[in-house]
């Protein structure tokens, strides 16, 4: 059920040069990232810091992941 906070699911394709298309990837390995326990721990810690906030209150600087920043940059 759509709400003002969460728009309904898009049902038409994006028509943009920036849109990814299946032909852009040889297989799922091109779009898959394997998370290690270190990654999961970093995400869990960040989420715990934000637990009491609403989605509209979270900003980019609130969700820094310094322990895995190099990995994220490489993804």
ZAFISE-206310 format. One record per atom (N, C-alpha, C, O, CB): residue number from 0; atom name; z, y, x. Coordinates in steps of 0.02 Angstrom, whole numbers, always signed. Glycine has a CB too. Layout:
N
pt i = NUM, at = CA, c3 = Z, c2 = Y, c1 = X
...
END
This chain:
75
pt i = 0, at = N, c3 = +0, c2 = -58, c1 = +42
pt i = 0, at = CA, c3 = +0, c2 = +0, c1 = +0
pt i = 0, at = C, c3 = +0, c2 = +62, c1 = +45
pt i = 0, at = O, c3 = +48, c2 = +72, c1 = +82
pt i = 0, at = CB, c3 = +61, c2 = +0, c1 = -48
pt i = 1, at = N, c3 = -53, c2 = +104, c1 = +43
pt i = 1, at = CA, c3 = -56, c2 = +164, c1 = +84
pt i = 1, at = C, c3 = -3, c2 = +215, c1 = +65
pt i = 1, at = O, c3 = +15, c2 = +222, c1 = +6
pt i = 1, at = CB, c3 = -125, c2 = +195, c1 = +80
pt i = 2, at = N, c3 = +22, c2 = +251, c1 = +114
pt i = 2, at = CA, c3 = +67, c2 = +306, c1 = +102
pt i = 2, at = C, c3 = +42, c2 = +366, c1 = +142
pt i = 2, at = O, c3 = -6, c2 = +360, c1 = +179
pt i = 2, at = CB, c3 = +141, c2 = +288, c1 = +122
pt i = 3, at = N, c3 = +75, c2 = +423, c1 = +134
pt i = 3, at = CA, c3 = +56, c2 = +481, c1 = +173
pt i = 3, at = C, c3 = +69, c2 = +470, c1 = +247
pt i = 3, at = O, c3 = +33, c2 = +498, c1 = +289
pt i = 3, at = CB, c3 = +94, c2 = +542, c1 = +149
pt i = 4, at = N, c3 = +120, c2 = +430, c1 = +264
pt i = 4, at = CA, c3 = +136, c2 = +417, c1 = +334
pt i = 4, at = C, c3 = +87, c2 = +368, c1 = +367
pt i = 4, at = O, c3 = +74, c2 = +372, c1 = +427
pt i = 4, at = CB, c3 = +206, c2 = +391, c1 = +340
pt i = 5, at = N, c3 = +61, c2 = +322, c1 = +328
pt i = 5, at = CA, c3 = +18, c2 = +270, c1 = +354
pt i = 5, at = C, c3 = -46, c2 = +267, c1 = +312
pt i = 5, at = O, c3 = -46, c2 = +241, c1 = +256
pt i = 5, at = CB, c3 = +54, c2 = +201, c1 = +354
pt i = 6, at = N, c3 = -101, c2 = +295, c1 = +338
pt i = 6, at = CA, c3 = -163, c2 = +295, c1 = +299
pt i = 6, at = C, c3 = -190, c2 = +224, c1 = +289
pt i = 6, at = O, c3 = -171, c2 = +178, c1 = +325
pt i = 6, at = CB, c3 = -216, c2 = +338, c1 = +334
pt i = 7, at = N, c3 = -233, c2 = +216, c1 = +241
pt i = 7, at = CA, c3 = -261, c2 = +150, c1 = +227
pt i = 7, at = C, c3 = -305, c2 = +127, c1 = +285
pt i = 7, at = O, c3 = -325, c2 = +167, c1 = +327
pt i = 7, at = CB, c3 = -301, c2 = +151, c1 = +161
pt i = 8, at = N, c3 = -318, c2 = +63, c1 = +286
pt i = 8, at = CA, c3 = -359, c2 = +33, c1 = +339
pt i = 8, at = C, c3 = -431, c2 = +56, c1 = +332
pt i = 8, at = O, c3 = -458, c2 = +60, c1 = +277
pt i = 8, at = CB, c3 = -355, c2 = -43, c1 = +336
pt i = 9, at = N, c3 = -461, c2 = +73, c1 = +389
pt i = 9, at = CA, c3 = -531, c2 = +94, c1 = +390
pt i = 9, at = C, c3 = -575, c2 = +34, c1 = +372
pt i = 9, at = O, c3 = -565, c2 = -21, c1 = +398
pt i = 9, at = CB, c3 = -550, c2 = +123, c1 = +459
pt i = 10, at = N, c3 = -624, c2 = +45, c1 = +329
pt i = 10, at = CA, c3 = -668, c2 = -10, c1 = +309
pt i = 10, at = C, c3 = -740, c2 = +0, c1 = +331
pt i = 10, at = O, c3 = -783, c2 = -42, c1 = +319
pt i = 10, at = CB, c3 = -666, c2 = -18, c1 = +234
pt i = 11, at = N, c3 = -754, c2 = +56, c1 = +364
pt i = 11, at = CA, c3 = -821, c2 = +69, c1 = +389
pt i = 11, at = C, c3 = -819, c2 = +75, c1 = +465
pt i = 11, at = O, c3 = -768, c2 = +96, c1 = +492
pt i = 11, at = CB, c3 = -851, c2 = +133, c1 = +356
pt i = 12, at = N, c3 = -873, c2 = +57, c1 = +499
pt i = 12, at = CA, c3 = -873, c2 = +61, c1 = +572
pt i = 12, at = C, c3 = -871, c2 = +134, c1 = +596
pt i = 12, at = O, c3 = -894, c2 = +179, c1 = +562
pt i = 12, at = CB, c3 = -934, c2 = +26, c1 = +600
pt i = 13, at = N, c3 = -843, c2 = +143, c1 = +656
pt i = 13, at = CA, c3 = -846, c2 = +208, c1 = +688
pt i = 13, at = C, c3 = -916, c2 = +217, c1 = +715
pt i = 13, at = O, c3 = -943, c2 = +172, c1 = +748
pt i = 13, at = CB, c3 = -792, c2 = +215, c1 = +744
pt i = 14, at = N, c3 = -946, c2 = +274, c1 = +703
pt i = 14, at = CA, c3 = -1012, c2 = +289, c1 = +729
pt i = 14, at = C, c3 = -1004, c2 = +341, c1 = +784
pt i = 14, at = O, c3 = -1011, c2 = +401, c1 = +771
pt i = 14, at = CB, c3 = -1061, c2 = +313, c1 = +672
pt i = 15, at = N, c3 = -990, c2 = +318, c1 = +844
pt i = 15, at = CA, c3 = -978, c2 = +363, c1 = +899
pt i = 15, at = C, c3 = -997, c2 = +329, c1 = +964
pt i = 15, at = O, c3 = -987, c2 = +268, c1 = +971
pt i = 15, at = CB, c3 = -904, c2 = +385, c1 = +900
pt i = 16, at = N, c3 = -1023, c2 = +366, c1 = +1012
pt i = 16, at = CA, c3 = -1038, c2 = +336, c1 = +1077
pt i = 16, at = C, c3 = -974, c2 = +310, c1 = +1111
pt i = 16, at = O, c3 = -978, c2 = +266, c1 = +1154
pt i = 16, at = CB, c3 = -1072, c2 = +387, c1 = +1122
pt i = 17, at = N, c3 = -917, c2 = +336, c1 = +1092
pt i = 17, at = CA, c3 = -854, c2 = +313, c1 = +1122
pt i = 17, at = C, c3 = -826, c2 = +250, c1 = +1090
pt i = 17, at = O, c3 = -779, c2 = +220, c1 = +1116
pt i = 17, at = CB, c3 = -802, c2 = +368, c1 = +1117
pt i = 18, at = N, c3 = -855, c2 = +229, c1 = +1034
pt i = 18, at = CA, c3 = -830, c2 = +169, c1 = +999
pt i = 18, at = C, c3 = -849, c2 = +106, c1 = +1038
pt i = 18, at = O, c3 = -905, c2 = +99, c1 = +1061
pt i = 18, at = CB, c3 = -859, c2 = +166, c1 = +926
pt i = 19, at = N, c3 = -801, c2 = +61, c1 = +1044
pt i = 19, at = CA, c3 = -814, c2 = -2, c1 = +1077
pt i = 19, at = C, c3 = -852, c2 = -48, c1 = +1029
pt i = 19, at = O, c3 = -841, c2 = -47, c1 = +969
pt i = 19, at = CB, c3 = -749, c2 = -36, c1 = +1100
pt i = 20, at = N, c3 = -897, c2 = -86, c1 = +1057
pt i = 20, at = CA, c3 = -936, c2 = -134, c1 = +1018
pt i = 20, at = C, c3 = -928, c2 = -202, c1 = +1051
pt i = 20, at = O, c3 = -918, c2 = -207, c1 = +1111
pt i = 20, at = CB, c3 = -1011, c2 = -113, c1 = +1013
pt i = 21, at = N, c3 = -933, c2 = -255, c1 = +1012
pt i = 21, at = CA, c3 = -925, c2 = -323, c1 = +1039
pt i = 21, at = C, c3 = -972, c2 = -336, c1 = +1097
pt i = 21, at = O, c3 = -953, c2 = -371, c1 = +1144
pt i = 21, at = CB, c3 = -936, c2 = -375, c1 = +983
pt i = 22, at = N, c3 = -1032, c2 = -309, c1 = +1094
pt i = 22, at = CA, c3 = -1081, c2 = -320, c1 = +1148
pt i = 22, at = C, c3 = -1059, c2 = -289, c1 = +1214
pt i = 22, at = O, c3 = -1086, c2 = -307, c1 = +1267
pt i = 22, at = CB, c3 = -1148, c2 = -292, c1 = +1127
pt i = 23, at = N, c3 = -1010, c2 = -244, c1 = +1212
pt i = 23, at = CA, c3 = -985, c2 = -212, c1 = +1273
pt i = 23, at = C, c3 = -942, c2 = -260, c1 = +1315
pt i = 23, at = O, c3 = -926, c2 = -244, c1 = +1372
pt i = 23, at = CB, c3 = -946, c2 = -150, c1 = +1256
pt i = 24, at = N, c3 = -923, c2 = -317, c1 = +1287
pt i = 24, at = CA, c3 = -877, c2 = -363, c1 = +1320
pt i = 24, at = C, c3 = -906, c2 = -433, c1 = +1324
pt i = 24, at = O, c3 = -934, c2 = -458, c1 = +1275
pt i = 24, at = CB, c3 = -810, c2 = -364, c1 = +1283
pt i = 25, at = N, c3 = -898, c2 = -463, c1 = +1382
pt i = 25, at = CA, c3 = -924, c2 = -531, c1 = +1391
pt i = 25, at = C, c3 = -882, c2 = -583, c1 = +1354
pt i = 25, at = O, c3 = -907, c2 = -634, c1 = +1331
pt i = 25, at = CB, c3 = -927, c2 = -549, c1 = +1466
pt i = 26, at = N, c3 = -817, c2 = -569, c1 = +1349
pt i = 26, at = CA, c3 = -772, c2 = -616, c1 = +1316
pt i = 26, at = C, c3 = -704, c2 = -585, c1 = +1307
pt i = 26, at = O, c3 = -693, c2 = -527, c1 = +1325
pt i = 26, at = CB, c3 = -767, c2 = -681, c1 = +1355
pt i = 27, at = N, c3 = -659, c2 = -624, c1 = +1279
pt i = 27, at = CA, c3 = -593, c2 = -596, c1 = +1264
pt i = 27, at = C, c3 = -553, c2 = -578, c1 = +1326
pt i = 27, at = O, c3 = -508, c2 = -536, c1 = +1322
pt i = 27, at = CB, c3 = -553, c2 = -645, c1 = +1222
pt i = 28, at = N, c3 = -570, c2 = -608, c1 = +1383
pt i = 28, at = CA, c3 = -535, c2 = -590, c1 = +1445
pt i = 28, at = C, c3 = -548, c2 = -517, c1 = +1465
pt i = 28, at = O, c3 = -508, c2 = -486, c1 = +1500
pt i = 28, at = CB, c3 = -558, c2 = -636, c1 = +1502
pt i = 29, at = N, c3 = -603, c2 = -488, c1 = +1441
pt i = 29, at = CA, c3 = -618, c2 = -418, c1 = +1455
pt i = 29, at = C, c3 = -574, c2 = -370, c1 = +1416
pt i = 29, at = O, c3 = -569, c2 = -312, c1 = +1433
pt i = 29, at = CB, c3 = -691, c2 = -404, c1 = +1439
pt i = 30, at = N, c3 = -542, c2 = -395, c1 = +1363
pt i = 30, at = CA, c3 = -501, c2 = -350, c1 = +1321
pt i = 30, at = C, c3 = -429, c2 = -375, c1 = +1313
pt i = 30, at = O, c3 = -391, c2 = -350, c1 = +1272
pt i = 30, at = CB, c3 = -533, c2 = -343, c1 = +1252
pt i = 31, at = N, c3 = -411, c2 = -425, c1 = +1353
pt i = 31, at = CA, c3 = -345, c2 = -455, c1 = +1348
pt i = 31, at = C, c3 = -302, c2 = -435, c1 = +1408
pt i = 31, at = O, c3 = -326, c2 = -436, c1 = +1465
pt i = 31, at = CB, c3 = -350, c2 = -532, c1 = +1343
pt i = 32, at = N, c3 = -240, c2 = -419, c1 = +1395
pt i = 32, at = CA, c3 = -192, c2 = -404, c1 = +1448
pt i = 32, at = C, c3 = -135, c2 = -453, c1 = +1439
pt i = 32, at = O, c3 = -105, c2 = -458, c1 = +1386
pt i = 32, at = CB, c3 = -167, c2 = -330, c1 = +1446
pt i = 33, at = N, c3 = -119, c2 = -490, c1 = +1492
pt i = 33, at = CA, c3 = -62, c2 = -536, c1 = +1489
pt i = 33, at = C, c3 = +1, c2 = -498, c1 = +1509
pt i = 33, at = O, c3 = +6, c2 = -472, c1 = +1564
pt i = 33, at = CB, c3 = -73, c2 = -598, c1 = +1535
pt i = 34, at = N, c3 = +49, c2 = -496, c1 = +1463
pt i = 34, at = CA, c3 = +112, c2 = -463, c1 = +1476
pt i = 34, at = C, c3 = +160, c2 = -511, c1 = +1510
pt i = 34, at = O, c3 = +170, c2 = -567, c1 = +1488
pt i = 34, at = CB, c3 = +142, c2 = -435, c1 = +1411
pt i = 35, at = N, c3 = +191, c2 = -487, c1 = +1563
pt i = 35, at = CA, c3 = +241, c2 = -526, c1 = +1599
pt i = 35, at = C, c3 = +310, c2 = -508, c1 = +1570
pt i = 35, at = O, c3 = +316, c2 = -460, c1 = +1532
pt i = 35, at = CB, c3 = +238, c2 = -513, c1 = +1676
pt i = 36, at = N, c3 = +361, c2 = -545, c1 = +1588
pt i = 36, at = CA, c3 = +429, c2 = -525, c1 = +1566
pt i = 36, at = C, c3 = +447, c2 = -454, c1 = +1587
pt i = 36, at = O, c3 = +482, c2 = -419, c1 = +1551
pt i = 36, at = CB, c3 = +480, c2 = -574, c1 = +1596
pt i = 37, at = N, c3 = +422, c2 = -432, c1 = +1645
pt i = 37, at = CA, c3 = +435, c2 = -363, c1 = +1668
pt i = 37, at = C, c3 = +405, c2 = -312, c1 = +1620
pt i = 37, at = O, c3 = +436, c2 = -261, c1 = +1605
pt i = 37, at = CB, c3 = +406, c2 = -353, c1 = +1739
pt i = 38, at = N, c3 = +344, c2 = -325, c1 = +1595
pt i = 38, at = CA, c3 = +312, c2 = -281, c1 = +1546
pt i = 38, at = C, c3 = +352, c2 = -279, c1 = +1481
pt i = 38, at = O, c3 = +366, c2 = -226, c1 = +1453
pt i = 38, at = CB, c3 = +239, c2 = -303, c1 = +1532
pt i = 39, at = N, c3 = +370, c2 = -337, c1 = +1457
pt i = 39, at = CA, c3 = +406, c2 = -342, c1 = +1394
pt i = 39, at = C, c3 = +474, c2 = -308, c1 = +1399
pt i = 39, at = O, c3 = +495, c2 = -273, c1 = +1353
pt i = 39, at = CB, c3 = +416, c2 = -416, c1 = +1374
pt i = 40, at = N, c3 = +508, c2 = -316, c1 = +1455
pt i = 40, at = CA, c3 = +572, c2 = -282, c1 = +1465
pt i = 40, at = C, c3 = +564, c2 = -206, c1 = +1464
pt i = 40, at = O, c3 = +605, c2 = -171, c1 = +1436
pt i = 40, at = CB, c3 = +604, c2 = -304, c1 = +1532
pt i = 41, at = N, c3 = +510, c2 = -182, c1 = +1495
pt i = 41, at = CA, c3 = +498, c2 = -109, c1 = +1496
pt i = 41, at = C, c3 = +485, c2 = -83, c1 = +1426
pt i = 41, at = O, c3 = +510, c2 = -31, c1 = +1407
pt i = 41, at = CB, c3 = +439, c2 = -93, c1 = +1543
pt i = 42, at = N, c3 = +444, c2 = -119, c1 = +1387
pt i = 42, at = CA, c3 = +431, c2 = -99, c1 = +1318
pt i = 42, at = C, c3 = +494, c2 = -102, c1 = +1275
pt i = 42, at = O, c3 = +508, c2 = -57, c1 = +1236
pt i = 42, at = CB, c3 = +376, c2 = -143, c1 = +1287
pt i = 43, at = N, c3 = +533, c2 = -155, c1 = +1283
pt i = 43, at = CA, c3 = +595, c2 = -162, c1 = +1246
pt i = 43, at = C, c3 = +643, c2 = -104, c1 = +1260
pt i = 43, at = O, c3 = +673, c2 = -76, c1 = +1215
pt i = 43, at = CB, c3 = +629, c2 = -228, c1 = +1262
pt i = 44, at = N, c3 = +650, c2 = -86, c1 = +1324
pt i = 44, at = CA, c3 = +695, c2 = -31, c1 = +1343
pt i = 44, at = C, c3 = +672, c2 = +35, c1 = +1312
pt i = 44, at = O, c3 = +712, c2 = +73, c1 = +1287
pt i = 44, at = CB, c3 = +699, c2 = -25, c1 = +1420
pt i = 45, at = N, c3 = +607, c2 = +47, c1 = +1314
pt i = 45, at = CA, c3 = +580, c2 = +109, c1 = +1285
pt i = 45, at = C, c3 = +591, c2 = +110, c1 = +1210
pt i = 45, at = O, c3 = +610, c2 = +162, c1 = +1182
pt i = 45, at = CB, c3 = +504, c2 = +116, c1 = +1301
pt i = 46, at = N, c3 = +580, c2 = +54, c1 = +1177
pt i = 46, at = CA, c3 = +590, c2 = +51, c1 = +1105
pt i = 46, at = C, c3 = +663, c2 = +61, c1 = +1085
pt i = 46, at = O, c3 = +678, c2 = +93, c1 = +1035
pt i = 46, at = CB, c3 = +565, c2 = -16, c1 = +1077
pt i = 47, at = N, c3 = +709, c2 = +34, c1 = +1125
pt i = 47, at = CA, c3 = +780, c2 = +44, c1 = +1111
pt i = 47, at = C, c3 = +800, c2 = +117, c1 = +1115
pt i = 47, at = O, c3 = +841, c2 = +141, c1 = +1076
pt i = 47, at = CB, c3 = +823, c2 = +3, c1 = +1160
pt i = 48, at = N, c3 = +770, c2 = +154, c1 = +1162
pt i = 48, at = CA, c3 = +785, c2 = +225, c1 = +1168
pt i = 48, at = C, c3 = +760, c2 = +264, c1 = +1106
pt i = 48, at = O, c3 = +787, c2 = +317, c1 = +1090
pt i = 48, at = CB, c3 = +753, c2 = +254, c1 = +1231
pt i = 49, at = N, c3 = +709, c2 = +238, c1 = +1073
pt i = 49, at = CA, c3 = +679, c2 = +273, c1 = +1016
pt i = 49, at = C, c3 = +701, c2 = +245, c1 = +949
pt i = 49, at = O, c3 = +678, c2 = +269, c1 = +897
pt i = 49, at = CB, c3 = +604, c2 = +269, c1 = +1021
pt i = 50, at = N, c3 = +743, c2 = +197, c1 = +949
pt i = 50, at = CA, c3 = +762, c2 = +159, c1 = +888
pt i = 50, at = C, c3 = +783, c2 = +203, c1 = +829
pt i = 50, at = O, c3 = +767, c2 = +186, c1 = +772
pt i = 50, at = CB, c3 = +817, c2 = +112, c1 = +904
pt i = 51, at = N, c3 = +817, c2 = +257, c1 = +841
pt i = 51, at = CA, c3 = +843, c2 = +297, c1 = +786
pt i = 51, at = C, c3 = +795, c2 = +352, c1 = +763
pt i = 51, at = O, c3 = +812, c2 = +389, c1 = +717
pt i = 51, at = CB, c3 = +909, c2 = +329, c1 = +806
pt i = 52, at = N, c3 = +738, c2 = +358, c1 = +794
pt i = 52, at = CA, c3 = +691, c2 = +412, c1 = +777
pt i = 52, at = C, c3 = +639, c2 = +388, c1 = +727
pt i = 52, at = O, c3 = +622, c2 = +329, c1 = +723
pt i = 52, at = CB, c3 = +657, c2 = +438, c1 = +839
pt i = 53, at = N, c3 = +613, c2 = +435, c1 = +689
pt i = 53, at = CA, c3 = +557, c2 = +421, c1 = +645
pt i = 53, at = C, c3 = +492, c2 = +425, c1 = +684
pt i = 53, at = O, c3 = +489, c2 = +455, c1 = +737
pt i = 53, at = CB, c3 = +556, c2 = +470, c1 = +586
pt i = 54, at = N, c3 = +439, c2 = +394, c1 = +659
pt i = 54, at = CA, c3 = +375, c2 = +393, c1 = +694
pt i = 54, at = C, c3 = +349, c2 = +464, c1 = +708
pt i = 54, at = O, c3 = +320, c2 = +475, c1 = +761
pt i = 54, at = CB, c3 = +324, c2 = +356, c1 = +653
pt i = 55, at = N, c3 = +360, c2 = +510, c1 = +663
pt i = 55, at = CA, c3 = +335, c2 = +578, c1 = +673
pt i = 55, at = C, c3 = +375, c2 = +617, c1 = +723
pt i = 55, at = O, c3 = +355, c2 = +673, c1 = +742
pt i = 55, at = CB, c3 = +334, c2 = +614, c1 = +607
pt i = 56, at = N, c3 = +432, c2 = +590, c1 = +746
pt i = 56, at = CA, c3 = +474, c2 = +625, c1 = +794
pt i = 56, at = C, c3 = +462, c2 = +602, c1 = +865
pt i = 56, at = O, c3 = +488, c2 = +632, c1 = +912
pt i = 56, at = CB, c3 = +547, c2 = +614, c1 = +776
pt i = 57, at = N, c3 = +422, c2 = +550, c1 = +875
pt i = 57, at = CA, c3 = +411, c2 = +523, c1 = +942
pt i = 57, at = C, c3 = +352, c2 = +559, c1 = +974
pt i = 57, at = O, c3 = +299, c2 = +568, c1 = +944
pt i = 57, at = CB, c3 = +397, c2 = +447, c1 = +938
pt i = 58, at = N, c3 = +363, c2 = +580, c1 = +1036
pt i = 58, at = CA, c3 = +312, c2 = +614, c1 = +1075
pt i = 58, at = C, c3 = +297, c2 = +573, c1 = +1138
pt i = 58, at = O, c3 = +335, c2 = +528, c1 = +1157
pt i = 58, at = CB, c3 = +335, c2 = +685, c1 = +1095
pt i = 59, at = N, c3 = +241, c2 = +588, c1 = +1168
pt i = 59, at = CA, c3 = +218, c2 = +551, c1 = +1227
pt i = 59, at = C, c3 = +273, c2 = +546, c1 = +1281
pt i = 59, at = O, c3 = +284, c2 = +492, c1 = +1308
pt i = 59, at = CB, c3 = +156, c2 = +584, c1 = +1257
pt i = 60, at = N, c3 = +306, c2 = +601, c1 = +1295
pt i = 60, at = CA, c3 = +358, c2 = +600, c1 = +1347
pt i = 60, at = C, c3 = +420, c2 = +561, c1 = +1328
pt i = 60, at = O, c3 = +462, c2 = +549, c1 = +1371
pt i = 60, at = CB, c3 = +377, c2 = +671, c1 = +1364
pt i = 61, at = N, c3 = +426, c2 = +542, c1 = +1265
pt i = 61, at = CA, c3 = +483, c2 = +502, c1 = +1243
pt i = 61, at = C, c3 = +472, c2 = +427, c1 = +1259
pt i = 61, at = O, c3 = +520, c2 = +388, c1 = +1256
pt i = 61, at = CB, c3 = +494, c2 = +511, c1 = +1168
pt i = 62, at = N, c3 = +411, c2 = +409, c1 = +1274
pt i = 62, at = CA, c3 = +395, c2 = +338, c1 = +1283
pt i = 62, at = C, c3 = +365, c2 = +326, c1 = +1352
pt i = 62, at = O, c3 = +314, c2 = +293, c1 = +1359
pt i = 62, at = CB, c3 = +346, c2 = +314, c1 = +1229
pt i = 63, at = N, c3 = +398, c2 = +353, c1 = +1402
pt i = 63, at = CA, c3 = +375, c2 = +342, c1 = +1471
pt i = 63, at = C, c3 = +394, c2 = +272, c1 = +1493
pt i = 63, at = O, c3 = +447, c2 = +246, c1 = +1475
pt i = 63, at = CB, c3 = +406, c2 = +394, c1 = +1518
pt i = 64, at = N, c3 = +351, c2 = +242, c1 = +1531
pt i = 64, at = CA, c3 = +361, c2 = +173, c1 = +1555
pt i = 64, at = C, c3 = +353, c2 = +172, c1 = +1631
pt i = 64, at = O, c3 = +306, c2 = +141, c1 = +1656
pt i = 64, at = CB, c3 = +312, c2 = +123, c1 = +1520
pt i = 65, at = N, c3 = +397, c2 = +205, c1 = +1667
pt i = 65, at = CA, c3 = +388, c2 = +211, c1 = +1740
pt i = 65, at = C, c3 = +386, c2 = +144, c1 = +1777
pt i = 65, at = O, c3 = +353, c2 = +138, c1 = +1828
pt i = 65, at = CB, c3 = +442, c2 = +253, c1 = +1769
pt i = 66, at = N, c3 = +422, c2 = +94, c1 = +1752
pt i = 66, at = CA, c3 = +424, c2 = +29, c1 = +1786
pt i = 66, at = C, c3 = +358, c2 = -9, c1 = +1784
pt i = 66, at = O, c3 = +345, c2 = -52, c1 = +1826
pt i = 66, at = CB, c3 = +478, c2 = -14, c1 = +1756
pt i = 67, at = N, c3 = +315, c2 = +8, c1 = +1736
pt i = 67, at = CA, c3 = +251, c2 = -26, c1 = +1731
pt i = 67, at = C, c3 = +192, c2 = +23, c1 = +1728
pt i = 67, at = O, c3 = +137, c2 = +5, c1 = +1709
pt i = 67, at = CB, c3 = +249, c2 = -71, c1 = +1669
pt i = 68, at = N, c3 = +205, c2 = +86, c1 = +1747
pt i = 68, at = CA, c3 = +153, c2 = +137, c1 = +1743
pt i = 68, at = C, c3 = +90, c2 = +120, c1 = +1783
pt i = 68, at = O, c3 = +34, c2 = +132, c1 = +1760
pt i = 68, at = CB, c3 = +181, c2 = +204, c1 = +1767
pt i = 69, at = N, c3 = +99, c2 = +91, c1 = +1842
pt i = 69, at = CA, c3 = +41, c2 = +71, c1 = +1883
pt i = 69, at = C, c3 = -1, c2 = +18, c1 = +1847
pt i = 69, at = O, c3 = -62, c2 = +20, c1 = +1849
pt i = 69, at = CB, c3 = +64, c2 = +45, c1 = +1952
pt i = 70, at = N, c3 = +33, c2 = -30, c1 = +1816
pt i = 70, at = CA, c3 = -4, c2 = -82, c1 = +1780
pt i = 70, at = C, c3 = -42, c2 = -52, c1 = +1721
pt i = 70, at = O, c3 = -100, c2 = -69, c1 = +1710
pt i = 70, at = CB, c3 = +45, c2 = -136, c1 = +1754
pt i = 71, at = N, c3 = -10, c2 = -8, c1 = +1684
pt i = 71, at = CA, c3 = -43, c2 = +22, c1 = +1626
pt i = 71, at = C, c3 = -104, c2 = +62, c1 = +1648
pt i = 71, at = O, c3 = -156, c2 = +60, c1 = +1615
pt i = 71, at = CB, c3 = +7, c2 = +67, c1 = +1587
pt i = 72, at = N, c3 = -98, c2 = +98, c1 = +1702
pt i = 72, at = CA, c3 = -154, c2 = +138, c1 = +1728
pt i = 72, at = C, c3 = -213, c2 = +92, c1 = +1744
pt i = 72, at = O, c3 = -271, c2 = +109, c1 = +1732
pt i = 72, at = CB, c3 = -134, c2 = +178, c1 = +1790
pt i = 73, at = N, c3 = -198, c2 = +33, c1 = +1771
pt i = 73, at = CA, c3 = -251, c2 = -15, c1 = +1790
pt i = 73, at = C, c3 = -283, c2 = -49, c1 = +1731
pt i = 73, at = O, c3 = -340, c2 = -72, c1 = +1734
pt i = 73, at = CB, c3 = -224, c2 = -68, c1 = +1837
pt i = 74, at = N, c3 = -246, c2 = -53, c1 = +1675
pt i = 74, at = CA, c3 = -274, c2 = -86, c1 = +1615
pt i = 74, at = C, c3 = -332, c2 = -46, c1 = +1589
pt i = 74, at = O, c3 = -362, c2 = -65, c1 = +1539
pt i = 74, at = CB, c3 = -221, c2 = -94, c1 = +1561
END
